[in-house]
Amino acid sequence: MSALKEIVGPVAVITIRNPPVNALSRQVTASILKVLKEVKLDPAVKAIVICGENGKFSAGADIRTFENIGQKRDPPGNFLEDLNSAAEKSEKPVVAAIEGVALGGGLEVALGCHYRVAHVKAQLGLTEVLLGIFPGAGGTQRLPRLIGLLPALEMISTGNVVLAPVALQLGLVDSVTEDNAVKAAIQFAQNVIGKPLESRRLCMKPIQCPPNVETIFNDAKVKLKKQFRGAISHQVCVDAIRAAVQLPFAEGILKERELLYSIFNSEQGRDQAAARQYAFFAERKVAKWTTPSGANWKSASPHPIGVAAVIGLGTMGRGIVVCLAKAQIQVIAIEQDENQLEMGRKTVTKILERETLKMQHRGLAQKSDSFGSITFTLDFNSLKNADLVIEAVYESTALKKEMFKQLSSICKPEAFLCTNTSGLNIDEIASVTDRPHLVIGTHFFSPAHIMKLLEVVRGYHSSPSTISTVMNLSKVLGKIGVVVGNCPSFVGNRMLGPYLYQAIFILEEGCTPEEVDQVLEEFGLAMGPFRMLDLTGLDVGWRSRMERGLTGPKLLAGAQVRQREGKRYSPLPDILCEKGRFGQKTGRGWYQYETVGGRNAVPDPWVENLLHEYRRAHAIKQKNMSQGDILEWCLYPLINEGFKVLEDGIASGPEDIDVIYNNGYGWPRHMGGPMFYASMVGLPKVLTKLEEFYENNPDIPSLKPSGLLKKLVKQGSPPLKEWGLQLGYQNSRL
């Protein structure tokens, strides 16, 4: 961990060295600053280039420097700002050679340089807000001076990353090259030797502001509050950029530092930063999967996938085809019906055309250079050349088994067979094949070409190489793969069940759908339970309940609850479905919509009247529930099911669960995930509440506290990272 100096003619090249991503720790930054001071004093050196080792400029400050920041005098931005200021004040031109990434503190270092040269594929962004903080090394003061107020406000407050061609358009970089960026930067540096540097020092550059600047800031705060409900760091970004507009540079730097302290000196700010940073590391940890048998990510190498096939071109299948094509994988798209095939072709083509426009807007290559070829066909014999097949037909075990039996006779012996199911038994589907070790579940989330999560469901016979291949494919597709065990509904949907049941029971007790949704959305969830049900379609669950024989005669007057399979059961969703209220697809559900397929949910007097009549008919006394009551009633059963998932060995650690919920279910990242949230609330409190709920509602089994939860509380609530160890995963992810 140091900086390397090399002299190339009149140019000194300083290389940041801290693999794998050249994180800027205090030690690394001090080393760069020391070398910078040396070359500034060397009369033979006329210009300076700063670059990163192994094709990466820098992914930013070392996150470990953020720990206990509220107790330190020197926040992480301070030592970086010393380096940035030294580069900016240099009388010799300093050029940043950006390859790979310049993110967070890495980009702030580049902003301290006088010029920036970037490789065409480099990514640049101030991403600190995604870790619960904001740029604290002059980023909020320099970027608006370089690219203007509006684009800087957008980049900093959202953490958006741009590619080099767009950065060039913004004025963020001075030159983009398809060749070696370091060599290009050395040549660039030689060309600017002796040129005046006053205009290149951002600390001296004024910000050009529109006359309605305060309106811009106020509107930005409203937009960010809606987009990132409850998150502090996005709001503070706006305050820091306002300081850049209102104050001289030196005072703005002090204000930036003061605002950074304000986050870490508040309990809520520290908790949110800790949650975001936990979520960041959890995503890296889940890639190092393990199974109860001891197999893990080190035990097998992934097989390359040159040709992939998708069977079934419904909504999910089309999205999967788009994912594969965007990853430049050759795709065979198969349907059994000519009309469905043509509809699939048209939809996939339209999506890829939109993706092409997006890529062109980001300065990327044309469609012909960017997507894998797609063959649309009715011929199942075309599967003979596929390395991997993803079945995405209707959610029926019988249909999927029939399909996999057919695949066994057509596909080459080494082809991997994947089923896109949201909860069916992987082992039962694999049992009809001649290769159960090559069968695995790939639970994509809709829309598949947008959602980042992929639940990789290992069957009993799934081999380590099969798991490894699909996990590697998830990376190629730009997704986050999480290995989970085989059980009904797997992890995400299994935990969702108790959450949705409790939300409906709350309606019986006296709340309205909009009251419940508002509380959970203010907590930070992307969508409350009833808006989510309307979006996905109430008929989906209704069909499942009918298949299980749960629907039936209405409640008799005077009965408070209905029993099915010995459990409390609410008929309210069934009543809506029997009235043809399936949600957005019919224009009516828990809410009403202006048009069929509309998105604007409006409270429906019909539903309010239904709830009133339901409670009156069944003598249910209406309760007044606070926001805290609603949160606890909905979230604690979900968390409890998470502990049961761990207890059953379906997930190997709490990180698996949290990554699934952060990326697939709209859980607010500033709350870390359901299991992290439980650790922040305190396991004793969660247990006490669940025991109280279950005592008063013994006919709701999901309220019965998990044995693992009780065990952890008895042990004194050990740290989150130790929860998986309770189940014999001592060798997990080492």
N, C-alpha and C positions, 0 to 999 in steps of 0.2 A: 504494500500500500504506500505508494510514493509517486512523485512526478519525475519523469525522465526528460533530460535535456539533450537536444541534438542540434548542432549548428550546420545549417545548409546554406553556404555562401554567406550573404549578409542577414540571413533569417535564422532566428532561434526558434526551434520547435519544442514546445513543452507538451508532453504527453501525460494525460491523467491515467493512472494505473491503480485500479482497485476492482478486480474481476468479481462477478461476471458483468456488472453493468456500470462500473466506474462510479459507484456511489460516493458522494462527497462527505466523508466523515471529517471530523476536526483535524485528524492527523493528515489525511490526504490534502485537505484545503491548505493547511499550514505548509505542507511540502510544496504545493504549487506556488504559494505566495513567496516562499523562500527563493525558489528558482526564478520567479518573475522579477524579484528585486535584483537578483544577480545579473540577469541579462539586461535589465534596464541600465545597469552601471557599466556594462561591457561596451567599450567604444566601437568594437568590431561589429556589434549587432546593430542593425538599422531597422529591423522590424521583427515582430514576434507572432508566432502562430500557436494557438492552444488547441489541442485535439484530444481524443480519447483512444485508448488502446483497444485493439481487436474490433475495430469497426463500430464502436459505440462512443459517442461523445460523453454523455452522462445521463443516467436516469434520475438524477436529483440527489438531494441530501439523504444521508443514511437515516432511515426512520428511527433507528435506535437512539439517535441524538434527541428525539422528542420526549423520551421518558422523563417523567418528573420535572418537566420544564417549568411548571409553576413555582418550583422550589429553587430555581437557579437564577442567577443574575444575567446570564448570557444565553438568550434564546438562540435557536439554530440559525436564524437569519443573520445574526451578528457576525459570526466568523466568515460566512460567505460574503457578506457585504464588505468586509475588510478587503477581501480578494477582488471583488468587483470594482470597488473604488480605486484600488491600486492600478488595475488594468485601465480603467477609464481615464485616470490622471496621467498615464504614461505619455511621455513626449515622443515615443516611438509607436508607430501604428501597431495595434494588436488585432489579429484576425482570428476568429473562431472557425475551425474546420469541423463542420457538423456532419457526422455519419451516424447511421442507426437512429439514435434518439437523443434529443436534448429536452428533457422533461423537468419540470419543477425547478429545483436549484440549478440543474444543468443548464436550462435555458436562461436563468438569471445570470449565470456566469457569462454566457454568450452575449447577453444584453450589456454587460459591463465592457465587452470588447468594442472596438471602434467599427469593425466590419464583421460580417458573417457570410461564410461560404458553405453551402449545404449540398450534400448528395441528393439526387432527385428522389430517392426513396426514404430520405430522413423524415422523422416525425418530430414535431415541435409543439410544446404546450406547457402551460403553467398549471399543473395538475394537483397542486397542494390541497385545493378545496375538496378534492375527493378523498382526502385523508383527514378531513375534519379541521383543517387549518386554512391558511391562505399564504400566498407568496410573501415571505418575510425577509428577503434579501434584496429589496429594491424593485422587485418585479412589478408591484402595483404602481410604482412611481415612474419606472422607465418605459414599460410597454406602451402606456397611453401616449407618451412623448414620441414614440417611434412610429406606431401604426395608427394613431388616432384614438379618440375616446370610445366610440361605439364598438369597433371590433375588439379593442382591449377589454372593455367591460364584458363583452360576450365570452371571450376566451378565459378570462380570469375567474369570473363568477360561476361558470359551468364546468371548467376544467377540460374544455374541448381541445382535442389535439388536431393539428393541421399537418398536411404533407408539404414537402418543400416547395412544389410548384405554387401552391396556394400561399405559402409563406412569402414567396417572391412577389406575388400580386399584392399582398398586404404591405409590403415593404419591410417585413420582418427579417428577411435575408437580402443580401446584396447580389448574390450570384448563385445559380444552381448548376451543378455539373453531373453528367452521367459517368464521368471518369472518377478516379481517386480524388476524394475531396481534400485530402491533406496536400497532395501535389498541387491541386488547383488553388488551394489557399496560399501555399508558398509563392506561387506565381503571382497571385493577386497581391500578396503582401509586398513583393518586389516592385509591383507597379505603382503602389501608393506611397513608397518611401519618399519623404520630403514634402508630402502634401499637408496642408493645414488640417488640424484635428479638432479645432474648436467646434465645428458644426457636427462632428461625429460623437461628441460627448453628450450623452442623453441628459446628464445632470444639468446641462446648460441650455437645453432645448425647451422652448415654451410649448404648451399644449393648445392646439387650436380647438376651441369649444363652440358648439352651436349656442344660440341665445337662450334656448329653452333647456339648459343643462340640468337645472334642478328637477324639472319635469321628467327628464330622462332617468335621473337617479331614482326618483320616487316610483316611476313605472317599472323600473328594473327590480326594485324591492318587492313590489306586488307580484310580478311575474315569477320571481324566484321563490317567494313564499308559497305560491300555488304549486310550482314545479317540485320544490324540495321542502315539503311540509315539515315544520319543526326543526329543520337543520339550521344551525347558527352560522356556520362558516360562510355560506353563500351570501348571507346578509352583510356580514362584516367585510366581505370583499368590496361591496359597494361603498361602504364607509371609507375604506382605505383608498379607493380610486377617487372618491370625492376629495380626499385630502390632497391628492396629486393635483387636482384642479384648483383648489383653494389656497394652497400653501406653497412657498418656495421649496425647492427640492430637498434641502437639508432638513427643513421642518417636516416635510412629508415623510421622510425616512423615519424620523422620530415618532410620528403619528402611526406609521405602519407598525413599528415595534411595539408601541403602546397597545394597539388593537390586538396584536398577536398575544401579548401578555393577557389581555382581557379574556381571551378564549380559555387559556390555561389556568387563569386564576379564578374561574367559575367552575363549580362542580358539574354543571350541565355541559359546559364546553369541554372539560377534560374527559367526561364520559363519552361524549360524541366522538371526540378525536380518538379515544381508545377503541371505540366500537368500529370506526372506519378502518383503523390500522389493523385491528384484529381481522376484519373482513378481507383486507388486502392480503394478509399472510395466509388466511384460511384457504383462499383460492389457490395458492401455491402448494399448500399442504395436501389438498385433496388429490392433486396430480400424483402424489406418491401413495397410491392405493395399496390396500392389503386385503386379504380375505381371512376368515377364521382358520382355514387350513394352513395358513402360513405363507401362501403364495403372495408375492407382491410385485411392484413395478420393476424390481431388479431381476426378477426370475425369468423374464421372457422378453424377447425383442419383437417390436411390432412388424407385421408384414406390410409391404407397400401395396397401395390400392391404386391400380391404373384404370380399371373399369369397374364402375359400380352400377347396380340396377335398383330401380324403385318400382315396386308393384303396387298399383292403386294410385290413381291421380285425383283423389279427392283433395280437400283443402290442405290436409297435412302432407300428402304425397307430393303435391305440387311444390309446396315450400321446401321439402327435402330435396327435390330435383334442383331447385334454384340454389340451395346451399352447396350441393356437389358441383354444379356448373361454375359457380363463383369461385370455388376452390380449384378450378381448372382440372377437374376430374371428368373423364369421359363417362357419360351417363346413358343408360338404357332405361327408358321410361315405358312401362307396360300397363296396359288396361285390357279388360276382357270385352269391353263394349266400345264400338266405333264412335258413338256420340260422346261418351266420357273421355275417350282418347283425344278427340278433337277439342273438346272444352279444356282439357288439361293443357294441350299444346298452346291454345290461344292465351290462357291465363299465364303460363310460364313465360311465353314470349313477351307479354305485356310487362310482367314483373322485371324481366331481364332488360327490357328497353328502359324502364325507369332506373334500374341499377346502372345502366350505361350512362344515362344523363347525370346521375349522381357522381359517377367516377370521373366523367369529363369535367364536372364542376370542381372536383377535387384535384384536377390536373393529372389524372391517370390515363392509361392507354384506352384505345377504342375497344369495342365489344369483341371483335374478331381476335384480338390479342389477349383478352382477359378472361374468357369463359371457356370451359370445357365443352366439347361437342355433345349434343343430345340427340338420341335416336328414339323417336316415338313409334311404338309398334304394338301390334296385337299378338305377335309371334313369341311364345314362351321359349322356343328353341334358341332365340337370340341370347338367352341367359348362359349359354354354354361357355362364353368367354368372360363372364363376370367374375371378378375377384371377391366381390362382396355384394350381397343382395339385401335390401331393406324392404320388408313387407309392410305395407301401410294400408291394408284393406280394413273393412268394417270391423269394429270391436266385438268380435264373436270368436270364442275359443274353437268352436266347430269349424268355422270358415278358415281360421288361421291354420288349424291342424291339416285341413284338406290342402291348403296352399303349401305348407311345408313338406307334406308327403310328396307333392308334385315336384317341388324344388329338389328334393333328394335324388330324384330320378333324372333330372335335367342338368343340374349344375355340376361343375367339375369337382372332384373329391375334396380338393383343398379350399373350396369357396366357403367364405363365412356367411352364415345365414342369420339375419337380424330381424327381430319383430318390433315394430313400433306399436307398443301397447302401453296404455296408461295404468294397467293394473292386473292384467291376466297372468295366469301361471306359466312362467317361462318353461319350467320342466315338463309340464304337460304338452306344451307345443313341441318341445324338443324330442319328446318320446316317440314321435312318429317318423323321425328322420334316421338316416344311417350315420349321422355325425353329431350326436348331442354335444360333443366337446367343442364344436364350432358354432353352436347356437347361443345367441345372447340377446338380451332386450336392449333396444335403443329407444328410449322414451323421449321423443322430441316434444317441444312445447310450441304451441301455436301463437302467432304465425312462425313457422319453423325457420324461415329465412331471416327472421329478425331476432327472435328470442335466443339468448346465449346459452341457456341451460340444456344439458343432455344427461338424463339419468341413464347410466349404463348398468343394466340389471344382469348380474351374474347368476346363471343357473347352477344347479348342483354339479353338472358336468362341464360347465364352461371352463376351458383351459386358460392358463395364464397368458398364452400367446393370443388367444381370442380377445381377452380383456385388454391386453396391451395394444392390440391392433385397433380396437374401437376407441380406446382412450386417445391414441395417437391421431385417429381420424377426427376426433372432436377438436383437437388443436388445429388440424389442417382446415377444418370448417370454421375456425374462429370461435369455437364454443368452449364452454367450461364443462368438462365431463366429470361426473361424480359416480363412483362405483357403489352400488347398493345391492342389498340382498333381495331374494325373491320371496315376496309375500303379497297378499292382496293389496293392491293400490300402491305398493312399494313404499317410498318415504313421504314425498310431498303430498300426494293425494290422501294417503292414509292419515296424515296429521290434519289435513283439511277437513275431514269428515266431522270430528268432534267440534271443531270451530264453527262449521256451518249449522250443525244441529243446535248448538247453544244459541246461535244468533236467532234461529227460528223460535226456540223456546222463549227467548227474551220477548219476542213479539206476543206470544201467548200471555206473558206476564204483564204487558202494558205498554211496551215501546212501539214505535213505528219504524218502518224500514229506513226512512231518511234519518231518524235520530241515531240509529245504530251505525249506519254508514258514516255519518258525520263524525262521530266519536273516533271510529277506527281510521278514517282518512286524516283527521287532525293529528292522530298519533303518528301518522306517516305512511300508512299503507297506500299503495297506488290506487286501490279501489276497495270500497266497503263490500261486505259479503253479498248484499242484495243487488247492488249494481253489477257485481261480478257474475252472480247467477243469471241475471238478465242478459248479460253479454254472452255467456257460454250457452245459454238455452236451458230453461227449466225442464224441457221434455227429455233431456239426456238422463238426468237422475230419475225422472218419472218412469222411463222405460226400464231402467235397472231395477227400480222398486217393484214394478209389475212382474218382472221376470222372477223376482225372489218371493212373490206372493205377499208383499207387505201392504199393498193397497187393498182397500175393501170398503165395507159399509161405514157410513159416517158415524161419528160419536153420538151416543145417546145423550139426550139432555140431562144435565146435572153431573156428567162425568168430567172430571178436570183433566185427565190425561188419557191417552190411548196406549195400550200395550201391544207390542208386536215382538215376538220372540223373547218375551220377558223383559223388554226394555220400553222406556218411554218413547212414544212415537207421535209426532205432530202431523196431522193430515193437511195442514195449511198449504204446503206446496202442491199436494195432489189436487186440492180444490181449485187452485189457480189453473193447473194443467187441464183439468176437466172442463174448464171454461174456455180453453183454447188460448190461455195467456202463457205463452212460452218465452216471453222476454222481448228483446229487441227485434227478433225475427218476425214477430207478429204485431209489434207496436204496442203490446201490453204485457206486463209481467208483474213484478213487485212495484214497478213504476209504469207510467204511461209515456209514450213517445209521440212526437208530432207525426212521424211517418213510420211505416214498416221498415225496419233496419236502421232507424234513426238512433243517434247516440245521446241526445239531450234528455236525461232522465228527469221527469217531473212527478212530484208526489201525486198519487191517484186517490181521489175521494172514495172510489169504489173499494180499494184495498182497506182504507181506514174504516169504512163502514163494515166490511167483512170482519175485521178484527174486533170491532165493537160488538157485533152480533155474535161472534164466536165466543167471546168472553162472557157475554150475557147468557147465552144458551148453556154454557157449561160451568156457570157459577164461579168463574175465575176472578178473584179480586185483583184489581189493577194495582201494581206496585210502582212507586216512584224510584227510578234507578238513576244514580248519578253517573257522570262520565267514567269515574273510577270503577263503579260497579260493572258497567258495560264492558270496559276493557278487561277486567278480571274474569268475568263470565265467559268472554270469547277467547281470550289469549291463554289463560291458564290451562284449560283442557287441551288446547293445541300443544302447548309446551309439555304437558303431562304425557301426551301421546309420543312426543319426541323422546322422552325418557324411556318409554316402553319400546320404541324403535331401537334404542341403544341396548336395552335389556335383552331384546331378541336377537341382537347381533346383525340387524338389517343395515345399520350404519356402523362404521368402525370408530367414529368419534363425533363429538358435537359439531366439529367444523363441517362435516359432510352435510348435516342438517341445515346449518346456517347458510352455507353456500347455495344449497338448493332453494331455500326460501328467499335469499337476497336476489337471486337471478331468475327464478321461475315464478314467484308468487307475489312480487311487488312489496316484499318486506323492506322497510326503510333502512338503508345501509348505516345511517347514523345511529341505529339501534342495534347494529351488529348481526342480528339474526335471532330467532326465538330462544335458542339455548343461551346465547350470550346475554340476551335481555333477562333471562331467568337468573343468571349469575349476578347481574347488576341489581335487580330487584331484591335478590337474596333468596336462597333456596328455602330457608325456614318459613318465610312469608308465603311463598308459593305453596308449600306443603300444608301450612295451616289453613289457607283459604280453600284448597282442594278438599281437605278433610271436612271442613265446614259445609262446603257445597254438597259433598257426597252424603254426609249425615242427613242433610235435609232433602236429598234427592237420590235415594238408594236405587231407584229404577233407571238411573243414567250411569251405566258402567264406566263411561269414559271419564267420569269425575273421580273414580277410585284411584287414589295416589299410586303411582308406580313404585314397585319395590326398590328400584334403583334410586329414585328420588329420596325415599325414606332412608336408604342406606347411606347416601351421600350426606344427608342432614345429620344423621347419627355420627358420621365421621368428622363432623365439623365443617362441612361444605368445602371440600378441597378445591383447588383452582380448576377452572374449566378444562385445561389441557390434560388433566388427570382423569376425567370422567370415563374416557374410553378404556383406561387401564383397569377399571373395575371388572371388565368383561374378558380379561385374558389377552389383551392386545399389546402386551408389553413390548413386542418387537415391531409394533406398528410404525411405519414411516421413519425408520431410523436410517 
